[in-house]
Amino acid sequence: MGLTEGIEVKSTLLAGKAYDEIEKYLDKEPPSLLVVSRFGAHKTDEQDIGNTAENLLRLAPCNLLITGSSPAD
């Protein structure tokens, strides 16, 4: 039995400000799991987590998996 057998994975590409677009999408299509990166394009050394990931951590109406982009993250 393969790891993906019987599991439907849906991905969607959204245009616009990340947090706003994700929030709108979650209202229309609530997933069972949302996967986001810890940081987006504007990472600074002082941050532990990006703004989009932090907002979704607090407000997403579903399970959230926050991933790093490299072992250093």
CHARMM-style PDB file with segment names, atoms N, HN, CA, C and O in Angstrom:
ATOM      1  N   MET     1       0.850  -1.180   0.000  1.00  0.00      PROA
ATOM      2  CA  MET     1       0.000   0.000   0.000  1.00  0.00      PROA
ATOM      3  C   MET     1       0.893   1.239   0.000  1.00  0.00      PROA
ATOM      4  O   MET     1       1.724   1.397   0.894  1.00  0.00      PROA
ATOM      5  N   GLY     2       0.736   2.113  -0.981  1.00  0.00      PROA
ATOM      6  HN  GLY     2       0.061   1.985  -1.707  1.00  0.00      PROA
ATOM      7  CA  GLY     2       1.530   3.334  -1.079  1.00  0.00      PROA
ATOM      8  C   GLY     2       1.119   4.361  -0.040  1.00  0.00      PROA
ATOM      9  O   GLY     2       0.004   4.317   0.481  1.00  0.00      PROA
ATOM     10  N   LEU     3       1.998   5.262   0.252  1.00  0.00      PROA
ATOM     11  HN  LEU     3       2.903   5.298  -0.171  1.00  0.00      PROA
ATOM     12  CA  LEU     3       1.720   6.288   1.255  1.00  0.00      PROA
ATOM     13  C   LEU     3       0.582   7.212   0.854  1.00  0.00      PROA
ATOM     14  O   LEU     3      -0.124   7.723   1.723  1.00  0.00      PROA
ATOM     15  N   THR     4       0.386   7.440  -0.434  1.00  0.00      PROA
ATOM     16  HN  THR     4       0.959   7.025  -1.141  1.00  0.00      PROA
ATOM     17  CA  THR     4      -0.661   8.357  -0.882  1.00  0.00      PROA
ATOM     18  C   THR     4      -1.933   7.650  -1.312  1.00  0.00      PROA
ATOM     19  O   THR     4      -2.884   8.305  -1.737  1.00  0.00      PROA
ATOM     20  N   GLU     5      -1.971   6.341  -1.212  1.00  0.00      PROA
ATOM     21  HN  GLU     5      -1.198   5.809  -0.867  1.00  0.00      PROA
ATOM     22  CA  GLU     5      -3.146   5.604  -1.664  1.00  0.00      PROA
ATOM     23  C   GLU     5      -4.355   5.970  -0.815  1.00  0.00      PROA
ATOM     24  O   GLU     5      -4.332   5.843   0.409  1.00  0.00      PROA
ATOM     25  N   GLY     6      -5.397   6.422  -1.473  1.00  0.00      PROA
ATOM     26  HN  GLY     6      -5.415   6.525  -2.468  1.00  0.00      PROA
ATOM     27  CA  GLY     6      -6.627   6.762  -0.782  1.00  0.00      PROA
ATOM     28  C   GLY     6      -6.629   8.140  -0.149  1.00  0.00      PROA
ATOM     29  O   GLY     6      -7.598   8.503   0.518  1.00  0.00      PROA
ATOM     30  N   ILE     7      -5.569   8.921  -0.339  1.00  0.00      PROA
ATOM     31  HN  ILE     7      -4.782   8.626  -0.881  1.00  0.00      PROA
ATOM     32  CA  ILE     7      -5.489  10.258   0.234  1.00  0.00      PROA
ATOM     33  C   ILE     7      -5.516  11.272  -0.898  1.00  0.00      PROA
ATOM     34  O   ILE     7      -4.703  11.212  -1.820  1.00  0.00      PROA
ATOM     35  N   GLU     8      -6.452  12.196  -0.821  1.00  0.00      PROA
ATOM     36  HN  GLU     8      -7.113  12.245  -0.072  1.00  0.00      PROA
ATOM     37  CA  GLU     8      -6.535  13.246  -1.830  1.00  0.00      PROA
ATOM     38  C   GLU     8      -5.817  14.479  -1.306  1.00  0.00      PROA
ATOM     39  O   GLU     8      -6.126  14.968  -0.219  1.00  0.00      PROA
ATOM     40  N   VAL     9      -4.865  14.978  -2.072  1.00  0.00      PROA
ATOM     41  HN  VAL     9      -4.614  14.580  -2.955  1.00  0.00      PROA
ATOM     42  CA  VAL     9      -4.127  16.180  -1.717  1.00  0.00      PROA
ATOM     43  C   VAL     9      -4.530  17.271  -2.689  1.00  0.00      PROA
ATOM     44  O   VAL     9      -4.466  17.087  -3.904  1.00  0.00      PROA
ATOM     45  N   LYS    10      -4.949  18.417  -2.146  1.00  0.00      PROA
ATOM     46  HN  LYS    10      -5.000  18.567  -1.159  1.00  0.00      PROA
ATOM     47  CA  LYS    10      -5.360  19.533  -2.985  1.00  0.00      PROA
ATOM     48  C   LYS    10      -4.454  20.711  -2.686  1.00  0.00      PROA
ATOM     49  O   LYS    10      -4.290  21.089  -1.526  1.00  0.00      PROA
ATOM     50  N   SER    11      -3.865  21.294  -3.715  1.00  0.00      PROA
ATOM     51  HN  SER    11      -3.998  20.987  -4.658  1.00  0.00      PROA
ATOM     52  CA  SER    11      -3.043  22.489  -3.537  1.00  0.00      PROA
ATOM     53  C   SER    11      -3.637  23.605  -4.387  1.00  0.00      PROA
ATOM     54  O   SER    11      -4.208  23.363  -5.451  1.00  0.00      PROA
ATOM     55  N   THR    12      -3.490  24.835  -3.894  1.00  0.00      PROA
ATOM     56  HN  THR    12      -3.026  25.031  -3.030  1.00  0.00      PROA
ATOM     57  CA  THR    12      -4.045  25.992  -4.582  1.00  0.00      PROA
ATOM     58  C   THR    12      -3.031  27.116  -4.552  1.00  0.00      PROA
ATOM     59  O   THR    12      -2.443  27.389  -3.505  1.00  0.00      PROA
ATOM     60  N   LEU    13      -2.816  27.769  -5.672  1.00  0.00      PROA
ATOM     61  HN  LEU    13      -3.293  27.548  -6.522  1.00  0.00      PROA
ATOM     62  CA  LEU    13      -1.931  28.913  -5.770  1.00  0.00      PROA
ATOM     63  C   LEU    13      -2.783  30.172  -5.685  1.00  0.00      PROA
ATOM     64  O   LEU    13      -3.723  30.344  -6.461  1.00  0.00      PROA
ATOM     65  N   LEU    14      -2.452  31.058  -4.735  1.00  0.00      PROA
ATOM     66  HN  LEU    14      -1.688  30.918  -4.104  1.00  0.00      PROA
ATOM     67  CA  LEU    14      -3.216  32.283  -4.524  1.00  0.00      PROA
ATOM     68  C   LEU    14      -2.360  33.492  -4.872  1.00  0.00      PROA
ATOM     69  O   LEU    14      -1.147  33.476  -4.662  1.00  0.00      PROA
ATOM     70  N   ALA    15      -2.983  34.541  -5.403  1.00  0.00      PROA
ATOM     71  HN  ALA    15      -3.969  34.554  -5.574  1.00  0.00      PROA
ATOM     72  CA  ALA    15      -2.270  35.766  -5.749  1.00  0.00      PROA
ATOM     73  C   ALA    15      -2.711  36.883  -4.810  1.00  0.00      PROA
ATOM     74  O   ALA    15      -3.900  37.029  -4.527  1.00  0.00      PROA
ATOM     75  N   GLY    16      -1.760  37.663  -4.331  1.00  0.00      PROA
ATOM     76  HN  GLY    16      -0.794  37.544  -4.561  1.00  0.00      PROA
ATOM     77  CA  GLY    16      -2.065  38.772  -3.432  1.00  0.00      PROA
ATOM     78  C   GLY    16      -1.259  38.665  -2.155  1.00  0.00      PROA
ATOM     79  O   GLY    16      -0.331  37.861  -2.061  1.00  0.00      PROA
ATOM     80  N   LYS    17      -1.612  39.474  -1.174  1.00  0.00      PROA
ATOM     81  HN  LYS    17      -2.365  40.127  -1.250  1.00  0.00      PROA
ATOM     82  CA  LYS    17      -0.923  39.434   0.115  1.00  0.00      PROA
ATOM     83  C   LYS    17      -1.231  38.097   0.788  1.00  0.00      PROA
ATOM     84  O   LYS    17      -2.395  37.735   0.962  1.00  0.00      PROA
ATOM     85  N   ALA    18      -0.192  37.378   1.161  1.00  0.00      PROA
ATOM     86  HN  ALA    18       0.753  37.672   1.020  1.00  0.00      PROA
ATOM     87  CA  ALA    18      -0.334  35.981   1.583  1.00  0.00      PROA
ATOM     88  C   ALA    18      -1.374  35.774   2.679  1.00  0.00      PROA
ATOM     89  O   ALA    18      -2.296  34.979   2.499  1.00  0.00      PROA
ATOM     90  N   TYR    19      -1.252  36.454   3.791  1.00  0.00      PROA
ATOM     91  HN  TYR    19      -0.503  37.100   3.938  1.00  0.00      PROA
ATOM     92  CA  TYR    19      -2.159  36.208   4.902  1.00  0.00      PROA
ATOM     93  C   TYR    19      -3.606  36.496   4.521  1.00  0.00      PROA
ATOM     94  O   TYR    19      -4.496  35.705   4.833  1.00  0.00      PROA
ATOM     95  N   ASP    20      -3.852  37.622   3.847  1.00  0.00      PROA
ATOM     96  HN  ASP    20      -3.130  38.265   3.593  1.00  0.00      PROA
ATOM     97  CA  ASP    20      -5.217  37.976   3.450  1.00  0.00      PROA
ATOM     98  C   ASP    20      -5.834  36.916   2.539  1.00  0.00      PROA
ATOM     99  O   ASP    20      -6.979  36.508   2.736  1.00  0.00      PROA
ATOM    100  N   GLU    21      -5.073  36.478   1.549  1.00  0.00      PROA
ATOM    101  HN  GLU    21      -4.144  36.810   1.389  1.00  0.00      PROA
ATOM    102  CA  GLU    21      -5.598  35.510   0.595  1.00  0.00      PROA
ATOM    103  C   GLU    21      -5.833  34.145   1.240  1.00  0.00      PROA
ATOM    104  O   GLU    21      -6.828  33.482   0.946  1.00  0.00      PROA
ATOM    105  N   ILE    22      -4.930  33.728   2.110  1.00  0.00      PROA
ATOM    106  HN  ILE    22      -4.122  34.266   2.348  1.00  0.00      PROA
ATOM    107  CA  ILE    22      -5.106  32.444   2.795  1.00  0.00      PROA
ATOM    108  C   ILE    22      -6.327  32.500   3.703  1.00  0.00      PROA
ATOM    109  O   ILE    22      -7.112  31.553   3.747  1.00  0.00      PROA
ATOM    110  N   GLU    23      -6.493  33.592   4.421  1.00  0.00      PROA
ATOM    111  HN  GLU    23      -5.856  34.362   4.385  1.00  0.00      PROA
ATOM    112  CA  GLU    23      -7.647  33.739   5.317  1.00  0.00      PROA
ATOM    113  C   GLU    23      -8.967  33.669   4.535  1.00  0.00      PROA
ATOM    114  O   GLU    23      -9.911  33.003   4.962  1.00  0.00      PROA
ATOM    115  N   LYS    24      -9.025  34.355   3.398  1.00  0.00      PROA
ATOM    116  HN  LYS    24      -8.258  34.896   3.052  1.00  0.00      PROA
ATOM    117  CA  LYS    24     -10.227  34.303   2.552  1.00  0.00      PROA
ATOM    118  C   LYS    24     -10.488  32.885   2.060  1.00  0.00      PROA
ATOM    119  O   LYS    24     -11.625  32.413   2.063  1.00  0.00      PROA
ATOM    120  N   TYR    25      -9.430  32.218   1.641  1.00  0.00      PROA
ATOM    121  HN  TYR    25      -8.506  32.601   1.639  1.00  0.00      PROA
ATOM    122  CA  TYR    25      -9.576  30.857   1.126  1.00  0.00      PROA
ATOM    123  C   TYR    25     -10.051  29.898   2.214  1.00  0.00      PROA
ATOM    124  O   TYR    25     -10.885  29.031   1.953  1.00  0.00      PROA
ATOM    125  N   LEU    26      -9.530  30.045   3.425  1.00  0.00      PROA
ATOM    126  HN  LEU    26      -8.852  30.749   3.638  1.00  0.00      PROA
ATOM    127  CA  LEU    26      -9.932  29.166   4.526  1.00  0.00      PROA
ATOM    128  C   LEU    26     -11.407  29.323   4.866  1.00  0.00      PROA
ATOM    129  O   LEU    26     -12.051  28.363   5.290  1.00  0.00      PROA
ATOM    130  N   ASP    27     -11.948  30.523   4.684  1.00  0.00      PROA
ATOM    131  HN  ASP    27     -11.425  31.302   4.339  1.00  0.00      PROA
ATOM    132  CA  ASP    27     -13.381  30.737   4.921  1.00  0.00      PROA
ATOM    133  C   ASP    27     -14.228  29.976   3.905  1.00  0.00      PROA
ATOM    134  O   ASP    27     -15.298  29.470   4.243  1.00  0.00      PROA
ATOM    135  N   LYS    28     -13.747  29.892   2.642  1.00  0.00      PROA
ATOM    136  HN  LYS    28     -12.877  30.302   2.368  1.00  0.00      PROA
ATOM    137  CA  LYS    28     -14.494  29.213   1.583  1.00  0.00      PROA
ATOM    138  C   LYS    28     -14.286  27.706   1.589  1.00  0.00      PROA
ATOM    139  O   LYS    28     -15.233  26.946   1.390  1.00  0.00      PROA
ATOM    140  N   GLU    29     -13.050  27.271   1.815  1.00  0.00      PROA
ATOM    141  HN  GLU    29     -12.281  27.889   1.977  1.00  0.00      PROA
ATOM    142  CA  GLU    29     -12.677  25.862   1.706  1.00  0.00      PROA
ATOM    143  C   GLU    29     -11.869  25.426   2.928  1.00  0.00      PROA
ATOM    144  O   GLU    29     -10.652  25.280   2.820  1.00  0.00      PROA
ATOM    145  N   PRO    30     -12.500  25.212   4.085  1.00  0.00      PROA
ATOM    146  CA  PRO    30     -11.711  24.838   5.267  1.00  0.00      PROA
ATOM    147  C   PRO    30     -11.052  23.466   5.105  1.00  0.00      PROA
ATOM    148  O   PRO    30     -11.743  22.459   4.949  1.00  0.00      PROA
ATOM    149  N   PRO    31      -9.715  23.425   5.142  1.00  0.00      PROA
ATOM    150  CA  PRO    31      -9.012  22.151   4.991  1.00  0.00      PROA
ATOM    151  C   PRO    31      -8.894  21.436   6.329  1.00  0.00      PROA
ATOM    152  O   PRO    31      -9.172  22.021   7.375  1.00  0.00      PROA
ATOM    153  N   SER    32      -8.487  20.187   6.298  1.00  0.00      PROA
ATOM    154  HN  SER    32      -8.261  19.711   5.448  1.00  0.00      PROA
ATOM    155  CA  SER    32      -8.199  19.482   7.543  1.00  0.00      PROA
ATOM    156  C   SER    32      -6.765  19.770   7.982  1.00  0.00      PROA
ATOM    157  O   SER    32      -6.450  19.665   9.168  1.00  0.00      PROA
ATOM    158  N   LEU    33      -5.879  20.137   7.025  1.00  0.00      PROA
ATOM    159  HN  LEU    33      -6.134  20.223   6.062  1.00  0.00      PROA
ATOM    160  CA  LEU    33      -4.494  20.468   7.344  1.00  0.00      PROA
ATOM    161  C   LEU    33      -4.013  21.550   6.385  1.00  0.00      PROA
ATOM    162  O   LEU    33      -4.203  21.463   5.172  1.00  0.00      PROA
ATOM    163  N   LEU    34      -3.387  22.569   6.962  1.00  0.00      PROA
ATOM    164  HN  LEU    34      -3.233  22.640   7.947  1.00  0.00      PROA
ATOM    165  CA  LEU    34      -2.771  23.639   6.180  1.00  0.00      PROA
ATOM    166  C   LEU    34      -1.274  23.592   6.453  1.00  0.00      PROA
ATOM    167  O   LEU    34      -0.857  23.588   7.611  1.00  0.00      PROA
ATOM    168  N   VAL    35      -0.459  23.558   5.395  1.00  0.00      PROA
ATOM    169  HN  VAL    35      -0.798  23.562   4.454  1.00  0.00      PROA
ATOM    170  CA  VAL    35       0.989  23.507   5.531  1.00  0.00      PROA
ATOM    171  C   VAL    35       1.559  24.838   5.047  1.00  0.00      PROA
ATOM    172  O   VAL    35       1.310  25.253   3.916  1.00  0.00      PROA
ATOM    173  N   VAL    36       2.328  25.505   5.916  1.00  0.00      PROA
ATOM    174  HN  VAL    36       2.530  25.168   6.836  1.00  0.00      PROA
ATOM    175  CA  VAL    36       2.958  26.780   5.562  1.00  0.00      PROA
ATOM    176  C   VAL    36       4.416  26.764   5.999  1.00  0.00      PROA
ATOM    177  O   VAL    36       4.803  26.013   6.895  1.00  0.00      PROA
ATOM    178  N   SER    37       5.207  27.594   5.360  1.00  0.00      PROA
ATOM    179  HN  SER    37       4.893  28.204   4.632  1.00  0.00      PROA
ATOM    180  CA  SER    37       6.610  27.741   5.735  1.00  0.00      PROA
ATOM    181  C   SER    37       6.719  28.704   6.913  1.00  0.00      PROA
ATOM    182  O   SER    37       5.891  29.602   7.072  1.00  0.00      PROA
ATOM    183  N   ARG    38       7.731  28.512   7.723  1.00  0.00      PROA
ATOM    184  HN  ARG    38       8.403  27.783   7.594  1.00  0.00      PROA
ATOM    185  CA  ARG    38       7.950  29.379   8.880  1.00  0.00      PROA
ATOM    186  C   ARG    38       8.225  30.813   8.452  1.00  0.00      PROA
ATOM    187  O   ARG    38       7.844  31.751   9.152  1.00  0.00      PROA
ATOM    188  N   PHE    39       8.875  30.990   7.323  1.00  0.00      PROA
ATOM    189  HN  PHE    39       9.185  30.228   6.755  1.00  0.00      PROA
ATOM    190  CA  PHE    39       9.201  32.312   6.804  1.00  0.00      PROA
ATOM    191  C   PHE    39       8.830  32.418   5.344  1.00  0.00      PROA
ATOM    192  O   PHE    39       8.810  31.426   4.616  1.00  0.00      PROA
ATOM    193  N   GLY    40       8.532  33.650   4.922  1.00  0.00      PROA
ATOM    194  HN  GLY    40       8.548  34.456   5.514  1.00  0.00      PROA
ATOM    195  CA  GLY    40       8.299  33.928   3.519  1.00  0.00      PROA
ATOM    196  C   GLY    40       9.535  34.558   2.907  1.00  0.00      PROA
ATOM    197  O   GLY    40      10.660  34.213   3.269  1.00  0.00      PROA
ATOM    198  N   ALA    41       9.330  35.475   1.987  1.00  0.00      PROA
ATOM    199  HN  ALA    41       8.416  35.756   1.693  1.00  0.00      PROA
ATOM    200  CA  ALA    41      10.437  36.088   1.252  1.00  0.00      PROA
ATOM    201  C   ALA    41      11.189  37.139   2.057  1.00  0.00      PROA
ATOM    202  O   ALA    41      12.311  37.492   1.692  1.00  0.00      PROA
ATOM    203  N   HSD    42      10.614  37.648   3.133  1.00  0.00      PROA
ATOM    204  HN  HSD    42       9.703  37.361   3.430  1.00  0.00      PROA
ATOM    205  CA  HSD    42      11.208  38.779   3.847  1.00  0.00      PROA
ATOM    206  C   HSD    42      11.697  38.395   5.234  1.00  0.00      PROA
ATOM    207  O   HSD    42      11.403  39.092   6.206  1.00  0.00      PROA
ATOM    208  N   LYS    43      12.429  37.314   5.341  1.00  0.00      PROA
ATOM    209  HN  LYS    43      12.668  36.748   4.552  1.00  0.00      PROA
ATOM    210  CA  LYS    43      12.964  36.843   6.616  1.00  0.00      PROA
ATOM    211  C   LYS    43      14.075  37.769   7.108  1.00  0.00      PROA
ATOM    212  O   LYS    43      14.922  38.208   6.331  1.00  0.00      PROA
ATOM    213  N   THR    44      14.058  38.060   8.420  1.00  0.00      PROA
ATOM    214  HN  THR    44      13.369  37.703   9.051  1.00  0.00      PROA
ATOM    215  CA  THR    44      15.160  38.788   9.040  1.00  0.00      PROA
ATOM    216  C   THR    44      15.745  37.923  10.151  1.00  0.00      PROA
ATOM    217  O   THR    44      15.078  37.026  10.666  1.00  0.00      PROA
ATOM    218  N   ASP    45      16.971  38.193  10.510  1.00  0.00      PROA
ATOM    219  HN  ASP    45      17.513  38.922  10.092  1.00  0.00      PROA
ATOM    220  CA  ASP    45      17.648  37.386  11.528  1.00  0.00      PROA
ATOM    221  C   ASP    45      17.003  37.511  12.907  1.00  0.00      PROA
ATOM    222  O   ASP    45      17.151  36.610  13.733  1.00  0.00      PROA
ATOM    223  N   GLU    46      16.299  38.594  13.172  1.00  0.00      PROA
ATOM    224  HN  GLU    46      16.179  39.326  12.502  1.00  0.00      PROA
ATOM    225  CA  GLU    46      15.697  38.816  14.486  1.00  0.00      PROA
ATOM    226  C   GLU    46      14.402  38.030  14.708  1.00  0.00      PROA
ATOM    227  O   GLU    46      13.954  37.898  15.847  1.00  0.00      PROA
ATOM    228  N   GLN    47      13.805  37.517  13.655  1.00  0.00      PROA
ATOM    229  HN  GLN    47      14.169  37.624  12.730  1.00  0.00      PROA
ATOM    230  CA  GLN    47      12.510  36.849  13.757  1.00  0.00      PROA
ATOM    231  C   GLN    47      12.648  35.368  14.055  1.00  0.00      PROA
ATOM    232  O   GLN    47      13.562  34.705  13.566  1.00  0.00      PROA
ATOM    233  N   ASP    48      11.721  34.853  14.871  1.00  0.00      PROA
ATOM    234  HN  ASP    48      10.978  35.391  15.269  1.00  0.00      PROA
ATOM    235  CA  ASP    48      11.621  33.413  15.094  1.00  0.00      PROA
ATOM    236  C   ASP    48      10.635  32.764  14.143  1.00  0.00      PROA
ATOM    237  O   ASP    48      10.759  31.588  13.800  1.00  0.00      PROA
ATOM    238  N   ILE    49       9.635  33.563  13.715  1.00  0.00      PROA
ATOM    239  HN  ILE    49       9.534  34.519  13.993  1.00  0.00      PROA
ATOM    240  CA  ILE    49       8.582  33.074  12.828  1.00  0.00      PROA
ATOM    241  C   ILE    49       8.072  34.267  12.023  1.00  0.00      PROA
ATOM    242  O   ILE    49       8.041  35.390  12.527  1.00  0.00      PROA
ATOM    243  N   GLY    50       7.678  34.028  10.791  1.00  0.00      PROA
ATOM    244  HN  GLY    50       7.704  33.116  10.382  1.00  0.00      PROA
ATOM    245  CA  GLY    50       7.177  35.109   9.946  1.00  0.00      PROA
ATOM    246  C   GLY    50       5.769  35.538  10.333  1.00  0.00      PROA
ATOM    247  O   GLY    50       5.071  34.820  11.048  1.00  0.00      PROA
ATOM    248  N   ASN    51       5.354  36.704   9.863  1.00  0.00      PROA
ATOM    249  HN  ASN    51       5.921  37.287   9.281  1.00  0.00      PROA
ATOM    250  CA  ASN    51       4.042  37.261  10.201  1.00  0.00      PROA
ATOM    251  C   ASN    51       2.887  36.392   9.721  1.00  0.00      PROA
ATOM    252  O   ASN    51       1.917  36.183  10.451  1.00  0.00      PROA
ATOM    253  N   THR    52       2.989  35.890   8.504  1.00  0.00      PROA
ATOM    254  HN  THR    52       3.776  36.060   7.912  1.00  0.00      PROA
ATOM    255  CA  THR    52       1.904  35.068   7.974  1.00  0.00      PROA
ATOM    256  C   THR    52       1.745  33.791   8.787  1.00  0.00      PROA
ATOM    257  O   THR    52       0.630  33.428   9.162  1.00  0.00      PROA
ATOM    258  N   ALA    53       2.849  33.108   9.061  1.00  0.00      PROA
ATOM    259  HN  ALA    53       3.755  33.403   8.756  1.00  0.00      PROA
ATOM    260  CA  ALA    53       2.777  31.878   9.857  1.00  0.00      PROA
ATOM    261  C   ALA    53       2.253  32.163  11.257  1.00  0.00      PROA
ATOM    262  O   ALA    53       1.461  31.386  11.789  1.00  0.00      PROA
ATOM    263  N   GLU    54       2.685  33.266  11.859  1.00  0.00      PROA
ATOM    264  HN  GLU    54       3.329  33.897  11.426  1.00  0.00      PROA
ATOM    265  CA  GLU    54       2.220  33.607  13.211  1.00  0.00      PROA
ATOM    266  C   GLU    54       0.717  33.889  13.236  1.00  0.00      PROA
ATOM    267  O   GLU    54       0.008  33.404  14.118  1.00  0.00      PROA
ATOM    268  N   ASN    55       0.238  34.662  12.282  1.00  0.00      PROA
ATOM    269  HN  ASN    55       0.814  35.056  11.565  1.00  0.00      PROA
ATOM    270  CA  ASN    55      -1.204  34.953  12.230  1.00  0.00      PROA
ATOM    271  C   ASN    55      -2.018  33.693  11.997  1.00  0.00      PROA
ATOM    272  O   ASN    55      -3.054  33.498  12.633  1.00  0.00      PROA
ATOM    273  N   LEU    56      -1.564  32.839  11.097  1.00  0.00      PROA
ATOM    274  HN  LEU    56      -0.723  32.997  10.580  1.00  0.00      PROA
ATOM    275  CA  LEU    56      -2.293  31.602  10.835  1.00  0.00      PROA
ATOM    276  C   LEU    56      -2.246  30.661  12.035  1.00  0.00      PROA
ATOM    277  O   LEU    56      -3.206  29.933  12.290  1.00  0.00      PROA
ATOM    278  N   LEU    57      -1.147  30.672  12.765  1.00  0.00      PROA
ATOM    279  HN  LEU    57      -0.368  31.263  12.558  1.00  0.00      PROA
ATOM    280  CA  LEU    57      -1.041  29.850  13.969  1.00  0.00      PROA
ATOM    281  C   LEU    57      -2.120  30.235  14.972  1.00  0.00      PROA
ATOM    282  O   LEU    57      -2.699  29.368  15.627  1.00  0.00      PROA
ATOM    283  N   ARG    58      -2.389  31.512  15.094  1.00  0.00      PROA
ATOM    284  HN  ARG    58      -1.918  32.216  14.562  1.00  0.00      PROA
ATOM    285  CA  ARG    58      -3.395  31.982  16.043  1.00  0.00      PROA
ATOM    286  C   ARG    58      -4.823  31.838  15.520  1.00  0.00      PROA
ATOM    287  O   ARG    58      -5.736  31.580  16.305  1.00  0.00      PROA
ATOM    288  N   LEU    59      -5.034  31.999  14.225  1.00  0.00      PROA
ATOM    289  HN  LEU    59      -4.293  32.209  13.588  1.00  0.00      PROA
ATOM    290  CA  LEU    59      -6.392  32.164  13.720  1.00  0.00      PROA
ATOM    291  C   LEU    59      -6.909  31.077  12.782  1.00  0.00      PROA
ATOM    292  O   LEU    59      -8.109  31.040  12.509  1.00  0.00      PROA
ATOM    293  N   ALA    60      -6.064  30.205  12.287  1.00  0.00      PROA
ATOM    294  HN  ALA    60      -5.089  30.235  12.509  1.00  0.00      PROA
ATOM    295  CA  ALA    60      -6.524  29.198  11.322  1.00  0.00      PROA
ATOM    296  C   ALA    60      -7.528  28.247  11.982  1.00  0.00      PROA
ATOM    297  O   ALA    60      -7.298  27.775  13.095  1.00  0.00      PROA
ATOM    298  N   PRO    61      -8.634  27.968  11.297  1.00  0.00      PROA
ATOM    299  CA  PRO    61      -9.674  27.094  11.850  1.00  0.00      PROA
ATOM    300  C   PRO    61      -9.415  25.609  11.557  1.00  0.00      PROA
ATOM    301  O   PRO    61     -10.350  24.812  11.472  1.00  0.00      PROA
ATOM    302  N   CYS    62      -8.138  25.253  11.405  1.00  0.00      PROA
ATOM    303  HN  CYS    62      -7.378  25.900  11.474  1.00  0.00      PROA
ATOM    304  CA  CYS    62      -7.797  23.878  11.055  1.00  0.00      PROA
ATOM    305  C   CYS    62      -6.431  23.535  11.639  1.00  0.00      PROA
ATOM    306  O   CYS    62      -5.777  24.385  12.243  1.00  0.00      PROA
ATOM    307  N   ASN    63      -6.009  22.304  11.459  1.00  0.00      PROA
ATOM    308  HN  ASN    63      -6.540  21.613  10.968  1.00  0.00      PROA
ATOM    309  CA  ASN    63      -4.662  21.908  11.864  1.00  0.00      PROA
ATOM    310  C   ASN    63      -3.651  22.644  10.997  1.00  0.00      PROA
ATOM    311  O   ASN    63      -3.879  22.853   9.806  1.00  0.00      PROA
ATOM    312  N   LEU    64      -2.528  23.038  11.604  1.00  0.00      PROA
ATOM    313  HN  LEU    64      -2.343  22.868  12.572  1.00  0.00      PROA
ATOM    314  CA  LEU    64      -1.511  23.808  10.903  1.00  0.00      PROA
ATOM    315  C   LEU    64      -0.148  23.149  11.090  1.00  0.00      PROA
ATOM    316  O   LEU    64       0.263  22.871  12.217  1.00  0.00      PROA
ATOM    317  N   LEU    65       0.550  22.900   9.987  1.00  0.00      PROA
ATOM    318  HN  LEU    65       0.217  23.126   9.072  1.00  0.00      PROA
ATOM    319  CA  LEU    65       1.907  22.380  10.018  1.00  0.00      PROA
ATOM    320  C   LEU    65       2.822  23.491   9.515  1.00  0.00      PROA
ATOM    321  O   LEU    65       2.726  23.912   8.362  1.00  0.00      PROA
ATOM    322  N   ILE    66       3.714  23.964  10.392  1.00  0.00      PROA
ATOM    323  HN  ILE    66       3.792  23.623  11.328  1.00  0.00      PROA
ATOM    324  CA  ILE    66       4.665  25.017  10.028  1.00  0.00      PROA
ATOM    325  C   ILE    66       6.017  24.352   9.799  1.00  0.00      PROA
ATOM    326  O   ILE    66       6.541  23.679  10.687  1.00  0.00      PROA
ATOM    327  N   THR    67       6.584  24.542   8.604  1.00  0.00      PROA
ATOM    328  HN  THR    67       6.158  25.089   7.883  1.00  0.00      PROA
ATOM    329  CA  THR    67       7.836  23.894   8.241  1.00  0.00      PROA
ATOM    330  C   THR    67       8.945  24.928   8.113  1.00  0.00      PROA
ATOM    331  O   THR    67       8.671  26.100   7.853  1.00  0.00      PROA
ATOM    332  N   GLY    68      10.186  24.510   8.292  1.00  0.00      PROA
ATOM    333  HN  GLY    68      10.408  23.558   8.504  1.00  0.00      PROA
ATOM    334  CA  GLY    68      11.338  25.350   8.041  1.00  0.00      PROA
ATOM    335  C   GLY    68      11.798  25.177   6.610  1.00  0.00      PROA
ATOM    336  O   GLY    68      11.458  24.188   5.961  1.00  0.00      PROA
ATOM    337  N   SER    69      12.572  26.134   6.110  1.00  0.00      PROA
ATOM    338  HN  SER    69      12.849  26.937   6.638  1.00  0.00      PROA
ATOM    339  CA  SER    69      13.032  26.029   4.726  1.00  0.00      PROA
ATOM    340  C   SER    69      14.409  25.396   4.627  1.00  0.00      PROA
ATOM    341  O   SER    69      14.829  25.004   3.539  1.00  0.00      PROA
ATOM    342  N   SER    70      15.121  25.291   5.747  1.00  0.00      PROA
ATOM    343  HN  SER    70      14.780  25.610   6.632  1.00  0.00      PROA
ATOM    344  CA  SER    70      16.432  24.653   5.745  1.00  0.00      PROA
ATOM    345  C   SER    70      16.735  24.165   7.159  1.00  0.00      PROA
ATOM    346  O   SER    70      16.047  24.568   8.097  1.00  0.00      PROA
ATOM    347  N   PRO    71      17.736  23.316   7.342  1.00  0.00      PROA
ATOM    348  CA  PRO    71      18.086  22.855   8.692  1.00  0.00      PROA
ATOM    349  C   PRO    71      18.424  23.993   9.654  1.00  0.00      PROA
ATOM    350  O   PRO    71      18.249  23.847  10.864  1.00  0.00      PROA
ATOM    351  N   ALA    72      18.906  25.126   9.132  1.00  0.00      PROA
ATOM    352  HN  ALA    72      19.048  25.245   8.150  1.00  0.00      PROA
ATOM    353  CA  ALA    72      19.234  26.274   9.997  1.00  0.00      PROA
ATOM    354  C   ALA    72      17.990  26.966  10.514  1.00  0.00      PROA
ATOM    355  O   ALA    72      18.055  27.664  11.526  1.00  0.00      PROA
ATOM    356  N   ASP    73      16.845  26.791   9.839  1.00  0.00      PROA
ATOM    357  HN  ASP    73      16.792  26.223   9.017  1.00  0.00      PROA
ATOM    358  CA  ASP    73      15.593  27.411  10.277  1.00  0.00      PROA
ATOM    359  C   ASP    73      15.092  26.631  11.436  1.00  0.00      PROA
ATOM    360  OT1 ASP    73      14.042  26.954  11.992  1.00  0.00      PROA
TER     361      ASP     73
END
